[in-house]
Amino acid sequence: MDPDARPDQTRRARRRRTSAVVLVLAVVGGLVCPCLLAQDWVKTGTSLGVEKVRLAVSDFKPSTGDPQNAALLKTFNDTLWNDLDVSGVVELVSKSFYPLQVPGQPPEVNFLAWNAAPPNAAMLAFGNLGVSAGRLTVQGWLYDVKNTQSPEVLGKQYGDTASDAAARLMAHRFADEIIFRLGGGISGIAESQIYFVSDRSGHKEIWAMDYDGSNQHQLTHFNSISLSPRISPDGSRIAFSAITRNGWDIMMYSLDLNRLVSFPHMGGDNFSPAWSGDGTKIAFSSSRNGEPEIYIADASGTNLRRMTTAKGPDVSPVWNRKTNAQVAFVSGRTGLPQIYTMEADGTNQQRMTDQGYAVSPSWAPNGQFLAFAWVRKYGPGEPGSWDIYLMDIASKQFVQLTHDGGRNDSPSWSPDNRHIVFQSNRSGSPEIWSMLADGTKVQQLTFSGRNTQPNWSWK
């Protein structure tokens, strides 16, 4: 078995069309009109359409003379800036416009120097950091510099044992506090996690990292092939599929216990588990009765129900986490894979894509959008490329998010509905990338080994 093959795709169809796939993936192009990226329905639905607050973020100043300050200040300042820069809710003022004297305490704020040209800032984040007796303390403020009478929007203090990790965590927390207040009361994602598959240890195992790519670490040591990690809504367990002595099984890894926990063998080959939004159910694809079909079970693996019966494979289910009443999935019932939706009891099955080769659906937290990978022009000689698309469920309007060549696949939504993480081989090998949900602010997160199938935590 080819370890790079997607187990949840139609193997027979892929073998018949190998030459066509090679041709499609070798072509770079398929651009759509750039104006589509600015469509109001995308930005409104992803909370990216509101006017961004113009925010200045001054480097925090040392509050003690400890020699650890310099390194920890750099970690804190770099992390805070990046968190706010990719948030999608603020416009950061270039540091080249800042006054020479930056504040470390509220009395040091020169309002006119920040709210007038050249900074023209509406808000200012500032503060101080210091180490004393091995303990790190950070004080941070967010000021409305247009309001000289009552400027304080936020004031926070954090303390922990002095370390690089502690400085990063404090920056994440302060950034999330700012984003919550300036982004319409939606919680930030700076403390969220991304789970993914990596072969850098010699086997395809499940790994985890911070949302910005830092702190990458291996979770499973199954020494087999593990795929499709899906974190539970409460963050306590990861469901995934792996090769065992029984074939492809759904496995369960406890983050609380740091080990595998029991989940029943379903018979046949079982792939691509997906949690319901309340964490009580799991959907997955199983060939226990012949061709792969969609099944739903309780989170314990009991009370198994079959949802699809159409001829052709049905794979890759994903829940509408807002309602827990709908499931999107991929079906080959009409030939090439297409995206479908259905009610959680299997009724009202509807085809969402109308052409090409569409896989890997991911349902937005607000229930409005599906992100998925799509080769719209599929076949020998067709000028198609493998890109991430976003579709409005109600209208079936869609927009292309990636345009940079390579194979882009496996999108997964951030909990704030503003970002998407995905895999792409645009840099030469499969790596994990992130972007805002309108296709901007693209960042590469992994650089070692082959890294695929990312899944963003629920919070």
C-alpha positions as CSV (number, residue, x, y, z in Angstrom):
1,M,0.0,0.0,0.0
2,D,1.3,3.5,-0.9
3,P,1.8,5.2,2.5
4,D,1.1,8.5,0.9
5,A,-2.2,7.5,-0.5
6,R,-5.4,9.0,1.1
7,P,-7.2,6.0,2.6
8,D,-10.5,7.8,2.5
9,Q,-10.5,8.2,-1.3
10,T,-11.7,5.8,-4.0
11,R,-8.6,3.6,-4.5
12,R,-10.0,2.1,-7.8
13,A,-10.8,5.5,-9.2
14,R,-7.4,6.8,-8.3
15,R,-5.6,3.9,-10.0
16,R,-7.6,4.4,-13.2
17,R,-6.8,8.0,-13.3
18,T,-3.2,8.1,-12.2
19,S,-2.0,9.7,-15.4
20,A,-4.7,12.3,-15.2
21,V,-3.8,13.2,-11.6
22,V,-0.1,13.7,-12.6
23,L,-1.1,16.0,-15.3
24,V,-3.5,18.0,-13.1
25,L,-1.0,18.4,-10.3
26,A,1.8,19.4,-12.7
27,V,-0.2,22.4,-13.8
28,V,0.0,25.7,-12.0
29,G,-2.9,28.1,-12.7
30,G,-6.6,28.1,-12.6
31,L,-6.8,31.6,-11.1
32,V,-10.1,33.3,-10.6
33,C,-10.9,37.0,-10.6
34,P,-9.1,38.7,-7.7
35,C,-12.3,40.6,-7.0
36,L,-13.9,37.4,-5.7
37,L,-11.5,37.5,-2.7
38,A,-13.2,40.7,-1.6
39,Q,-16.8,39.5,-1.8
40,D,-18.8,40.9,1.1
41,W,-20.4,37.5,1.9
42,V,-17.0,36.0,2.7
43,K,-15.7,38.8,4.9
44,T,-19.0,39.3,6.7
45,G,-19.4,35.6,7.4
46,T,-15.8,35.3,8.7
47,S,-15.9,38.4,10.8
48,L,-13.2,39.9,8.6
49,G,-15.4,42.6,7.0
50,V,-15.4,45.1,9.8
51,E,-13.1,48.1,9.8
52,K,-9.8,47.2,11.5
53,V,-8.6,49.2,14.5
54,R,-5.3,51.0,13.9
55,L,-3.1,49.6,16.7
56,A,0.4,50.6,17.8
57,V,2.3,47.9,19.7
58,S,5.4,49.3,21.4
59,D,8.1,46.9,22.5
60,F,7.8,46.2,26.2
61,K,10.5,47.7,28.4
62,P,12.6,46.0,31.0
63,S,11.5,46.6,34.6
64,T,14.5,45.0,36.3
65,G,18.2,44.6,35.6
66,D,18.2,40.8,35.4
67,P,20.4,39.4,32.5
68,Q,17.5,37.2,31.4
69,N,15.4,40.2,30.5
70,A,16.9,40.7,27.0
71,A,16.1,37.2,25.6
72,L,12.6,37.0,27.3
73,L,11.7,40.5,26.0
74,K,12.5,39.5,22.5
75,T,10.4,36.3,22.8
76,F,7.5,38.3,24.3
77,N,7.6,41.2,21.9
78,D,8.0,39.0,18.8
79,T,5.1,36.7,19.9
80,L,2.8,39.5,20.8
81,W,3.4,41.3,17.5
82,N,2.8,38.1,15.4
83,D,-0.3,37.2,17.3
84,L,-1.9,40.6,16.6
85,D,-0.6,40.8,13.1
86,V,-2.3,37.6,12.0
87,S,-5.5,38.1,14.0
88,G,-7.4,39.7,11.2
89,V,-9.0,42.3,13.5
90,V,-6.3,45.1,13.7
91,E,-4.1,47.1,11.4
92,L,-0.7,47.3,13.1
93,V,1.1,50.7,12.8
94,S,4.6,50.2,11.4
95,K,7.2,50.7,14.1
96,S,9.1,53.1,11.8
97,F,6.4,55.6,12.7
98,Y,6.7,55.3,16.4
99,P,8.1,58.2,18.6
100,L,11.6,57.7,20.0
101,Q,10.3,57.4,23.6
102,V,8.0,54.5,24.1
103,P,6.1,53.9,27.4
104,G,6.6,51.1,29.9
105,Q,4.1,52.5,32.4
106,P,0.9,54.5,32.0
107,P,2.4,57.9,33.2
108,E,4.9,57.7,30.3
109,V,2.2,57.7,27.6
110,N,2.5,60.8,25.4
111,F,-1.0,60.8,23.8
112,L,-0.3,63.4,21.1
113,A,2.8,61.5,19.9
114,W,0.7,58.4,19.3
115,N,-2.7,59.7,18.1
116,A,-1.3,62.3,15.6
117,A,0.8,61.8,12.5
118,P,2.8,59.9,11.6
119,P,1.5,57.0,13.9
120,N,-2.2,58.1,13.8
121,A,-2.9,55.2,16.1
122,A,-6.4,54.7,17.7
123,M,-5.1,52.2,20.3
124,L,-1.7,51.6,21.9
125,A,-0.5,48.4,23.6
126,F,2.5,48.8,25.9
127,G,4.0,47.5,29.1
128,N,7.0,46.1,30.9
129,L,8.7,42.8,31.6
130,G,11.2,41.8,34.3
131,V,12.8,38.9,36.0
132,S,13.5,38.9,39.7
133,A,14.6,35.9,41.8
134,G,13.8,33.6,38.9
135,R,10.3,34.8,38.5
136,L,9.0,36.6,35.4
137,T,6.5,39.4,35.7
138,V,4.7,41.2,32.8
139,Q,2.5,44.2,33.1
140,G,0.6,45.2,30.0
141,W,-2.0,47.9,29.0
142,L,-4.2,48.7,26.1
143,Y,-5.0,52.4,25.8
144,D,-7.4,54.4,23.6
145,V,-5.0,57.2,22.8
146,K,-7.9,59.3,21.3
147,N,-9.5,59.4,24.8
148,T,-7.2,61.3,27.1
149,Q,-9.7,61.5,29.9
150,S,-10.3,57.8,30.4
151,P,-7.9,55.9,28.1
152,E,-7.5,52.5,29.7
153,V,-9.2,49.7,27.9
154,L,-7.3,46.9,29.4
155,G,-4.7,46.4,32.2
156,K,-3.2,43.0,33.0
157,Q,-0.4,41.5,35.0
158,Y,1.1,38.0,34.6
159,G,3.6,36.1,36.6
160,D,5.3,32.7,36.4
161,T,8.7,31.0,36.6
162,A,11.1,32.7,34.2
163,S,11.3,30.8,30.9
164,D,11.0,31.3,27.2
165,A,7.8,29.2,27.3
166,A,6.3,31.4,30.0
167,A,7.1,34.6,28.0
168,R,5.4,33.1,25.0
169,L,2.3,32.1,27.0
170,M,2.0,35.6,28.6
171,A,2.2,37.2,25.1
172,H,-0.5,34.9,23.8
173,R,-2.8,35.7,26.7
174,F,-2.3,39.4,26.4
175,A,-2.9,39.2,22.7
176,D,-6.1,37.2,23.2
177,E,-7.3,39.8,25.7
178,I,-6.7,42.6,23.1
179,I,-8.3,40.6,20.3
180,F,-11.4,39.9,22.4
181,R,-11.9,43.6,23.1
182,L,-11.2,44.9,19.6
183,G,-12.6,42.0,17.6
184,G,-16.3,42.1,18.7
185,G,-16.1,39.9,21.7
186,I,-14.8,36.8,19.8
187,S,-12.1,35.0,21.7
188,G,-8.6,35.0,20.2
189,I,-6.8,31.8,19.0
190,A,-3.3,32.5,20.4
191,E,-3.5,29.7,22.9
192,S,-5.1,27.2,20.5
193,Q,-3.4,24.0,19.2
194,I,-3.0,22.3,15.8
195,Y,-2.8,18.5,15.5
196,F,-1.3,17.0,12.4
197,V,0.5,14.0,10.8
198,S,4.3,14.0,10.5
199,D,6.8,11.4,9.3
200,R,9.8,13.1,10.7
201,S,10.3,10.3,13.3
202,G,10.4,7.6,10.5
203,H,6.7,6.7,10.8
204,K,3.5,8.7,10.2
205,E,2.6,9.7,13.8
206,I,0.3,12.3,15.3
207,W,2.0,15.5,16.4
208,A,0.8,18.8,18.0
209,M,2.0,22.4,17.9
210,D,0.9,25.9,19.0
211,Y,-1.3,27.7,16.4
212,D,1.8,29.7,15.2
213,G,3.9,26.6,14.6
214,S,6.0,26.7,17.8
215,N,6.4,23.9,20.3
216,Q,6.0,21.1,17.8
217,H,6.1,17.7,19.5
218,Q,5.2,14.1,18.8
219,L,2.2,12.5,20.6
220,T,1.8,9.0,19.3
221,H,4.5,6.4,19.0
222,F,2.5,3.7,17.2
223,N,5.3,2.8,14.7
224,S,2.7,2.3,12.0
225,I,0.7,4.7,9.8
226,S,-1.5,7.1,11.7
227,L,-3.8,9.5,9.8
228,S,-6.6,12.0,10.2
229,P,-6.2,13.3,13.8
230,R,-9.4,14.9,15.2
231,I,-9.3,16.6,18.6
232,S,-12.4,16.4,20.7
233,P,-14.3,19.6,21.6
234,D,-13.1,19.5,25.2
235,G,-9.5,19.0,24.1
236,S,-9.1,15.8,26.1
237,R,-8.9,13.1,23.3
238,I,-7.7,12.7,19.7
239,A,-9.5,10.3,17.4
240,F,-7.5,9.1,14.4
241,S,-7.2,6.1,12.0
242,A,-4.2,3.8,12.0
243,I,-3.1,0.4,10.6
244,T,-3.4,-2.3,13.2
245,R,-3.3,-6.1,13.0
246,N,-7.0,-5.9,12.2
247,G,-6.6,-3.4,9.3
248,W,-7.5,0.3,9.5
249,D,-9.1,1.0,12.8
250,I,-10.3,4.1,14.6
251,M,-8.0,4.8,17.6
252,M,-8.4,7.1,20.6
253,Y,-5.5,8.9,22.3
254,S,-6.0,10.6,25.7
255,L,-4.2,13.8,26.2
256,D,-4.9,13.6,29.9
257,L,-3.3,10.2,30.2
258,N,-0.8,10.6,27.4
259,R,-1.6,7.2,26.0
260,L,-4.0,5.2,23.8
261,V,-7.4,4.3,25.3
262,S,-9.8,1.7,24.2
263,F,-12.2,2.1,21.3
264,P,-14.0,-0.8,19.7
265,H,-12.9,-2.5,16.5
266,M,-15.7,-1.9,13.9
267,G,-14.9,-4.5,11.3
268,G,-13.6,-3.7,7.8
269,D,-11.4,-0.6,7.3
270,N,-12.3,2.5,9.2
271,F,-11.2,6.0,8.4
272,S,-11.5,9.8,9.1
273,P,-13.3,10.1,12.4
274,A,-15.1,13.4,13.2
275,W,-16.5,14.6,16.5
276,S,-19.9,16.2,16.9
277,G,-19.9,19.7,18.4
278,D,-21.1,18.5,21.7
279,G,-18.5,15.7,21.9
280,T,-21.1,12.9,22.3
281,K,-20.9,11.3,18.8
282,I,-18.3,10.3,16.2
283,A,-18.9,10.0,12.5
284,F,-16.5,8.0,10.4
285,S,-16.2,6.0,7.2
286,S,-16.3,2.2,7.3
287,S,-16.2,-0.7,4.8
288,R,-17.6,-3.1,7.4
289,N,-20.5,-3.9,5.0
290,G,-18.6,-3.7,1.7
291,E,-17.9,-0.3,0.2
292,P,-17.0,2.6,2.5
293,E,-20.1,4.3,4.0
294,I,-20.7,6.9,6.6
295,Y,-21.5,5.7,10.1
296,I,-22.2,7.5,13.4
297,A,-21.6,6.1,16.8
298,D,-21.6,7.4,20.4
299,A,-18.2,8.7,21.6
300,S,-17.6,5.4,23.3
301,G,-18.0,3.6,19.9
302,T,-21.4,2.1,20.9
303,N,-24.8,2.5,19.3
304,L,-23.5,2.3,15.7
305,R,-25.8,3.6,12.9
306,R,-25.3,3.6,9.2
307,M,-26.0,6.9,7.5
308,T,-25.4,6.3,3.7
309,T,-26.3,3.5,1.4
310,A,-25.8,4.9,-2.1
311,K,-23.6,3.0,-4.6
312,G,-20.1,4.3,-4.5
313,P,-17.8,5.1,-1.6
314,D,-18.8,7.7,1.0
315,V,-15.9,9.1,3.1
316,S,-14.5,12.1,5.1
317,P,-17.5,13.1,7.2
318,V,-17.5,16.4,9.2
319,W,-20.2,17.8,11.4
320,N,-21.9,21.2,11.4
321,R,-20.6,22.0,14.9
322,K,-23.0,24.9,15.4
323,T,-26.2,22.7,15.0
324,N,-24.9,19.1,15.4
325,A,-27.7,18.3,13.0
326,Q,-25.9,18.1,9.6
327,V,-22.9,16.2,8.3
328,A,-20.8,17.0,5.1
329,F,-19.0,14.2,3.4
330,V,-17.3,13.1,0.2
331,S,-19.0,10.7,-2.1
332,G,-18.0,8.9,-5.3
333,R,-21.6,7.8,-6.2
334,T,-21.6,9.8,-9.4
335,G,-18.0,9.1,-10.4
336,L,-15.3,11.5,-9.3
337,P,-15.5,12.5,-5.6
338,Q,-17.9,15.4,-4.8
339,I,-19.0,17.2,-1.6
340,Y,-22.4,16.3,-0.2
341,T,-24.3,17.3,2.9
342,M,-27.0,15.4,4.8
343,E,-29.0,15.6,8.1
344,A,-27.4,13.7,11.0
345,D,-29.9,10.9,10.5
346,G,-28.9,10.3,6.9
347,T,-31.8,12.1,5.2
348,N,-31.8,15.1,2.8
349,Q,-28.6,14.2,1.1
350,Q,-27.6,17.1,-1.3
351,R,-24.7,17.5,-3.7
352,M,-22.8,20.7,-3.1
353,T,-20.1,20.7,-5.8
354,D,-21.0,20.2,-9.5
355,Q,-17.8,19.4,-11.3
356,G,-14.1,18.3,-11.0
357,Y,-12.6,16.4,-8.0
358,A,-13.7,17.7,-4.5
359,V,-12.5,16.3,-1.2
360,S,-11.6,17.2,2.5
361,P,-14.6,19.2,3.6
362,S,-14.3,21.3,6.8
363,W,-17.4,23.0,8.3
364,A,-16.9,26.5,9.7
365,P,-17.7,27.0,13.4
366,N,-20.5,29.5,12.6
367,G,-22.2,26.9,10.3
368,Q,-22.2,29.2,7.3
369,F,-19.3,27.9,5.2
370,L,-17.6,24.7,4.0
371,A,-13.9,24.8,3.2
372,F,-12.6,22.0,1.0
373,A,-10.0,21.0,-1.6
374,W,-11.1,21.1,-5.2
375,V,-9.7,20.5,-8.6
376,R,-12.4,22.2,-10.6
377,K,-11.0,21.3,-14.1
378,Y,-10.1,17.6,-13.7
379,G,-8.8,15.4,-16.5
380,P,-6.1,15.1,-19.1
381,G,-5.1,18.4,-20.5
382,E,-7.4,20.4,-18.2
383,P,-5.8,23.6,-16.7
384,G,-6.8,22.7,-13.2
385,S,-5.0,23.0,-9.9
386,W,-5.6,21.6,-6.5
387,D,-6.7,24.5,-4.3
388,I,-8.7,25.4,-1.2
389,Y,-12.1,26.8,-1.8
390,L,-14.8,28.3,0.5
391,M,-18.5,27.8,-0.2
392,D,-21.5,29.5,1.4
393,I,-23.8,26.6,2.4
394,A,-27.1,28.4,1.7
395,S,-26.3,29.9,-1.7
396,K,-23.6,27.5,-2.9
397,Q,-21.5,30.5,-3.9
398,F,-17.8,29.7,-3.7
399,V,-14.5,31.5,-3.8
400,Q,-11.0,30.2,-4.4
401,L,-8.6,30.9,-1.5
402,T,-5.2,29.5,-2.7
403,H,-3.5,30.5,-5.9
404,D,0.1,29.7,-5.3
405,G,0.5,26.3,-7.1
406,G,1.1,22.9,-5.7
407,R,-1.4,20.6,-4.1
408,N,-3.4,22.4,-1.4
409,D,-5.6,20.1,0.7
410,S,-7.1,19.2,4.2
411,P,-8.3,22.6,5.4
412,S,-9.4,23.0,9.0
413,W,-11.1,26.0,10.6
414,S,-9.8,27.9,13.6
415,P,-12.2,28.3,16.6
416,D,-12.6,32.0,15.9
417,N,-13.9,31.4,12.4
418,R,-11.3,33.8,11.0
419,H,-8.4,31.4,10.0
420,I,-7.9,28.2,8.1
421,V,-4.9,25.8,8.4
422,F,-4.2,23.5,5.5
423,Q,-1.5,21.3,3.9
424,S,0.4,22.3,0.8
425,N,3.4,21.1,-1.2
426,R,4.1,24.5,-2.7
427,S,7.5,24.7,-1.0
428,G,8.5,21.3,-2.4
429,S,7.2,18.8,0.2
430,P,3.9,18.6,2.1
431,E,3.9,21.2,4.9
432,I,1.3,22.8,7.2
433,W,0.3,26.4,6.3
434,S,-2.2,28.9,7.8
435,M,-4.1,31.8,6.4
436,L,-7.0,34.1,7.1
437,A,-10.3,32.8,5.8
438,D,-10.2,35.3,2.9
439,G,-6.9,33.8,1.6
440,T,-4.6,36.5,3.0
441,K,-1.8,36.4,5.6
442,V,-0.5,33.0,4.4
443,Q,2.2,31.5,6.8
444,Q,4.2,28.3,6.7
445,L,4.2,26.5,10.0
446,T,6.2,23.3,9.6
447,F,9.6,22.9,7.9
448,S,10.8,19.4,8.9
449,G,9.7,16.1,7.4
450,R,6.4,15.6,5.5
451,N,3.5,17.2,7.4
452,T,-0.2,16.7,6.5
453,Q,-3.8,16.6,7.6
454,P,-3.9,19.4,10.2
455,N,-6.8,19.8,12.6
456,W,-7.3,23.0,14.7
457,S,-8.5,22.7,18.3
458,W,-12.0,23.8,19.2
459,K,-10.7,26.5,21.6
